[in-house]
Amino acid sequence: MHISIMLVFWSLVRNSVVLAVYFLFSVACFFTVHEYWIMELSEFFCGHPKAALGFSGGVDSAYLLYEGIKSGADIRPYFIRTPFQLAFELADARKLAKELQVELSVIEYDILSCPEVAANPADRCYRCKAALFGILKEKVGEDGYSLLLDGTNASDLNSDRPGMRALKELKVCSPLRDCGLTKQEIRRLSQEAGLFTWNKPAYACLATRVPAGGFLDRELLQKIERAENLLFSMGFSDFRVRIFHEAARVQLPEGQMAWFMERKKEIVMALKADFPAVLLDMEGRKS
């Protein structure tokens, strides 16, 4: 019996030691990788001390701007304002630039003046990105910047984004992607850095709310923005108001649907000022 007890005791000790070693190894690897990524971005800016940044005010470009400034680089953010963006995106971009004490250049551009974009073909994203970054590249060149950066991250490698083809063609550099930083890691690092953007949901441009082939015009985009602003003001988050024929189709995270139904009458009445019908997507929104 004593032998059995000793064997059980030894087994527990051995397993505890193995778990402890595994834990310490995991922690060491975590911090090694963490420092490696930071070092990579620092090295990037050491080798490229002057660059312009296509800045959206979102999680990725915000963190890239922060790292560039921290590294002592001459990095200048540029925000292109078009009818496709919600107003708060520019407000967030200005707020972050102010916090980081860097000048933000805002370029006004009517993307709807491009017929191939307004027609909303299946490759609209590519055409839009090519037009915007083409204009941006010309502008930053006039300002003395030969290198243009964007906030594409390593997680985007697994997604089929037509806009990435335009970035490649225009030779736009994506340091976050090249250094292996994923979206999840960027959020964590942003939180550690104290950036308010760390938990900001991704908000695709308003053009994505309209099915391919549906013509894009300023009035329709303004209707969508008013609808989304209303839901924002009510406390909803991470949602979309999409066009389904002429109706507004609301996509919410499943956890917010009951709340929507509680305020259904108020919401429908408000949205019907712009849309003939209001629909709730019962499958919910999947981020």
C-alpha positions as CSV (number, residue, x, y, z in Angstrom):
1,M,0.0,0.0,0.0
2,H,2.9,2.3,0.9
3,I,4.4,1.6,-2.5
4,S,1.0,2.5,-4.2
5,I,0.8,5.8,-2.3
6,M,4.4,6.6,-3.3
7,L,3.7,5.8,-7.0
8,V,0.6,8.1,-6.9
9,F,2.6,10.8,-5.2
10,W,5.4,10.6,-7.7
11,S,3.0,10.6,-10.6
12,L,1.4,13.8,-9.3
13,V,4.8,15.5,-8.7
14,R,6.0,14.4,-12.2
15,N,2.8,15.8,-13.9
16,S,3.1,19.0,-11.9
17,V,6.7,19.5,-13.0
18,V,5.8,18.8,-16.6
19,L,2.9,21.3,-16.5
20,A,5.1,23.9,-14.8
21,V,7.8,23.5,-17.5
22,Y,5.2,23.6,-20.3
23,F,3.7,26.8,-18.8
24,L,7.1,28.5,-18.4
25,F,8.0,27.5,-22.0
26,S,4.7,28.9,-23.3
27,V,5.2,32.2,-21.5
28,A,8.7,32.5,-22.7
29,C,7.6,31.8,-26.3
30,F,4.8,34.3,-26.0
31,F,7.1,37.1,-24.8
32,T,9.7,36.2,-27.3
33,V,7.2,36.4,-30.2
34,H,5.8,39.6,-28.7
35,E,9.2,41.3,-28.6
36,Y,10.0,39.9,-32.0
37,W,7.0,41.6,-33.6
38,I,7.7,44.8,-31.9
39,M,11.4,44.6,-32.9
40,E,10.3,43.9,-36.5
41,L,8.2,47.1,-36.7
42,S,11.0,49.1,-35.1
43,E,13.4,47.7,-37.6
44,F,11.0,48.5,-40.4
45,F,10.8,52.2,-39.4
46,C,14.6,52.3,-38.8
47,G,15.0,51.3,-42.5
48,H,12.2,53.5,-43.7
49,P,12.3,56.6,-41.5
50,K,10.0,58.6,-43.8
51,A,6.7,57.4,-45.0
52,A,3.1,58.4,-45.6
53,L,0.2,56.3,-44.2
54,G,-3.2,55.7,-45.7
55,F,-5.1,56.3,-42.4
56,S,-8.7,55.2,-41.7
57,G,-8.8,55.8,-38.0
58,G,-9.4,52.0,-37.5
59,V,-7.6,49.5,-35.3
60,D,-4.8,48.6,-37.7
61,S,-3.7,51.9,-39.2
62,A,-4.0,53.5,-35.8
63,Y,-1.5,51.0,-34.3
64,L,0.8,51.4,-37.2
65,L,0.8,55.2,-36.8
66,Y,1.5,54.8,-33.1
67,E,4.5,52.5,-33.7
68,G,5.9,54.8,-36.4
69,I,5.8,57.8,-34.1
70,K,7.2,55.8,-31.2
71,S,10.1,54.7,-33.5
72,G,10.9,58.3,-34.3
73,A,9.9,58.0,-37.9
74,D,8.6,60.9,-40.0
75,I,5.2,59.3,-40.6
76,R,2.3,61.4,-41.9
77,P,-1.3,60.1,-41.9
78,Y,-3.6,60.9,-44.8
79,F,-7.4,60.4,-44.6
80,I,-9.4,60.4,-47.8
81,R,-12.9,61.6,-47.1
82,T,-15.6,60.2,-49.5
83,P,-19.3,59.6,-49.5
84,F,-18.6,56.0,-48.6
85,Q,-17.4,56.7,-45.0
86,L,-19.5,57.2,-41.9
87,A,-18.9,60.6,-40.3
88,F,-17.5,59.1,-37.1
89,E,-14.6,57.6,-39.0
90,L,-13.1,61.0,-39.7
91,A,-13.8,62.1,-36.1
92,D,-11.9,59.1,-34.8
93,A,-9.0,59.7,-37.1
94,R,-8.8,63.3,-35.9
95,K,-9.1,62.3,-32.3
96,L,-6.2,59.8,-32.6
97,A,-4.0,62.2,-34.5
98,K,-4.5,64.8,-31.8
99,E,-3.7,62.3,-29.1
100,L,-0.5,61.2,-30.9
101,Q,0.3,64.8,-31.7
102,V,0.7,64.3,-35.4
103,E,-0.8,66.4,-38.3
104,L,-3.6,64.7,-40.1
105,S,-4.0,65.5,-43.8
106,V,-7.6,65.2,-45.0
107,I,-8.3,64.8,-48.8
108,E,-11.8,65.4,-50.0
109,Y,-12.7,63.2,-53.0
110,D,-16.0,62.4,-54.6
111,I,-15.5,58.7,-55.4
112,L,-19.0,58.7,-57.0
113,S,-17.5,60.8,-59.8
114,C,-15.9,57.5,-61.0
115,P,-18.5,55.9,-63.2
116,E,-16.9,52.4,-62.8
117,V,-17.3,52.7,-59.0
118,A,-20.7,54.3,-58.9
119,A,-22.0,51.4,-61.1
120,N,-21.1,49.1,-58.3
121,P,-19.8,46.1,-60.3
122,A,-18.6,42.9,-58.7
123,D,-15.1,44.3,-58.6
124,R,-16.1,47.7,-57.1
125,C,-13.7,47.3,-54.2
126,Y,-10.7,46.9,-56.5
127,R,-11.7,49.8,-58.6
128,C,-12.4,52.0,-55.6
129,K,-9.1,51.1,-53.9
130,A,-7.2,51.7,-57.1
131,A,-8.7,55.1,-57.5
132,L,-8.3,56.3,-53.9
133,F,-4.7,55.0,-53.4
134,G,-3.8,56.3,-56.9
135,I,-4.9,59.8,-55.9
136,L,-3.2,59.3,-52.5
137,K,0.1,58.2,-54.0
138,E,0.1,61.3,-56.2
139,K,-0.6,63.6,-53.3
140,V,2.0,62.1,-50.9
141,G,4.6,62.3,-53.7
142,E,3.9,66.0,-54.0
143,D,4.4,66.3,-50.2
144,G,7.8,64.7,-50.5
145,Y,7.0,61.1,-49.5
146,S,8.1,58.2,-51.8
147,L,6.8,55.4,-49.6
148,L,3.1,54.8,-48.9
149,L,1.9,52.5,-46.2
150,D,-1.4,50.9,-45.3
151,G,-2.8,49.0,-42.4
152,T,-3.3,45.5,-43.9
153,N,-2.5,42.9,-41.3
154,A,-1.4,39.2,-41.4
155,S,-5.0,38.0,-40.8
156,D,-6.0,39.6,-44.2
157,L,-3.7,37.0,-45.9
158,N,-6.5,34.5,-45.3
159,S,-9.2,36.7,-46.8
160,D,-10.2,37.2,-50.4
161,R,-10.1,41.0,-50.6
162,P,-10.1,42.5,-54.1
163,G,-8.7,45.7,-52.8
164,M,-5.4,44.0,-51.9
165,R,-4.7,43.5,-55.6
166,A,-4.9,47.3,-56.1
167,L,-2.5,47.9,-53.2
168,K,0.0,45.4,-54.8
169,E,-0.2,47.0,-58.2
170,L,0.4,50.5,-56.7
171,K,3.3,49.1,-54.6
172,V,1.7,50.1,-51.3
173,C,3.7,48.7,-48.4
174,S,1.9,46.8,-45.5
175,P,4.3,46.5,-42.5
176,L,1.8,44.9,-40.2
177,R,1.2,42.1,-42.6
178,D,4.9,41.7,-43.4
179,C,5.8,41.5,-39.7
180,G,3.2,38.8,-39.1
181,L,0.9,40.8,-36.9
182,T,-2.6,39.5,-36.8
183,K,-5.8,41.4,-36.0
184,Q,-6.0,39.8,-32.5
185,E,-2.4,40.7,-31.7
186,I,-2.9,44.3,-32.9
187,R,-5.9,44.7,-30.7
188,R,-4.0,43.5,-27.7
189,L,-0.9,45.6,-28.4
190,S,-3.2,48.6,-29.0
191,Q,-4.8,48.1,-25.6
192,E,-1.4,47.9,-24.0
193,A,-0.5,51.1,-25.7
194,G,-3.6,52.8,-24.4
195,L,-5.1,53.5,-27.9
196,F,-8.9,54.0,-27.7
197,T,-9.2,52.1,-31.1
198,W,-8.1,48.8,-29.6
199,N,-11.7,47.4,-29.4
200,K,-13.2,49.3,-32.2
201,P,-15.4,47.1,-34.4
202,A,-14.6,46.9,-38.1
203,Y,-16.8,49.1,-40.2
204,A,-16.7,48.5,-43.9
205,C,-17.6,51.4,-46.2
206,L,-21.2,52.2,-46.9
207,A,-20.9,50.9,-50.4
208,T,-20.8,47.4,-49.0
209,R,-24.4,47.8,-47.8
210,V,-25.6,47.8,-51.4
211,P,-25.7,44.6,-53.4
212,A,-23.4,44.4,-56.4
213,G,-25.1,45.9,-59.5
214,G,-27.2,48.3,-57.4
215,F,-26.3,51.9,-58.5
216,L,-24.6,54.0,-55.8
217,D,-25.6,57.6,-55.3
218,R,-25.2,60.1,-52.5
219,E,-28.8,60.1,-51.5
220,L,-29.0,56.3,-50.9
221,L,-25.7,56.4,-49.0
222,Q,-27.0,59.2,-46.8
223,K,-30.2,57.2,-46.0
224,I,-28.1,54.2,-44.9
225,E,-25.9,56.4,-42.8
226,R,-28.9,58.0,-41.1
227,A,-30.3,54.5,-40.3
228,E,-27.0,53.3,-38.8
229,N,-26.6,56.6,-36.8
230,L,-30.0,56.0,-35.3
231,L,-29.1,52.5,-34.2
232,F,-25.8,53.7,-32.9
233,S,-27.6,56.4,-30.8
234,M,-29.8,53.6,-29.3
235,G,-26.7,51.7,-28.2
236,F,-26.6,49.0,-30.8
237,S,-23.1,48.0,-32.1
238,D,-21.3,45.9,-34.7
239,F,-24.4,45.9,-37.0
240,R,-25.2,46.7,-40.6
241,V,-28.1,48.2,-42.4
242,R,-28.1,46.7,-45.9
243,I,-30.3,47.4,-48.9
244,F,-32.6,44.5,-49.9
245,H,-34.5,45.6,-53.0
246,E,-35.6,49.0,-51.6
247,A,-36.0,47.9,-48.0
248,A,-33.6,48.3,-45.1
249,R,-32.4,44.9,-43.9
250,V,-31.0,45.2,-40.4
251,Q,-28.3,42.7,-39.4
252,L,-27.5,42.6,-35.7
253,P,-25.4,40.3,-33.5
254,E,-27.8,37.6,-32.1
255,G,-27.4,39.0,-28.6
256,Q,-29.0,42.3,-29.6
257,M,-32.0,41.0,-31.4
258,A,-34.3,40.9,-28.3
259,W,-33.4,44.5,-27.6
260,F,-34.3,45.4,-31.2
261,M,-37.7,43.8,-30.8
262,E,-38.4,45.7,-27.6
263,R,-37.9,48.9,-29.5
264,K,-39.2,47.7,-32.8
265,K,-42.0,50.2,-33.2
266,E,-39.8,53.2,-32.5
267,I,-37.0,51.9,-34.9
268,V,-39.4,51.0,-37.7
269,M,-41.2,54.3,-37.5
270,A,-37.8,56.2,-37.8
271,L,-36.4,54.1,-40.6
272,K,-39.5,54.2,-42.7
273,A,-38.9,57.9,-43.2
274,D,-36.3,56.8,-45.7
275,F,-37.2,53.2,-46.6
276,P,-40.5,51.6,-47.7
277,A,-40.0,48.6,-45.4
278,V,-37.7,47.5,-42.6
279,L,-36.6,43.9,-42.2
280,L,-34.6,42.2,-39.4
281,D,-32.3,39.4,-40.6
282,M,-33.1,36.6,-38.2
283,E,-29.9,34.8,-39.0
284,G,-28.0,37.6,-37.3
285,R,-24.8,39.2,-38.2
286,K,-21.6,37.2,-38.0
287,S,-18.5,39.3,-37.6
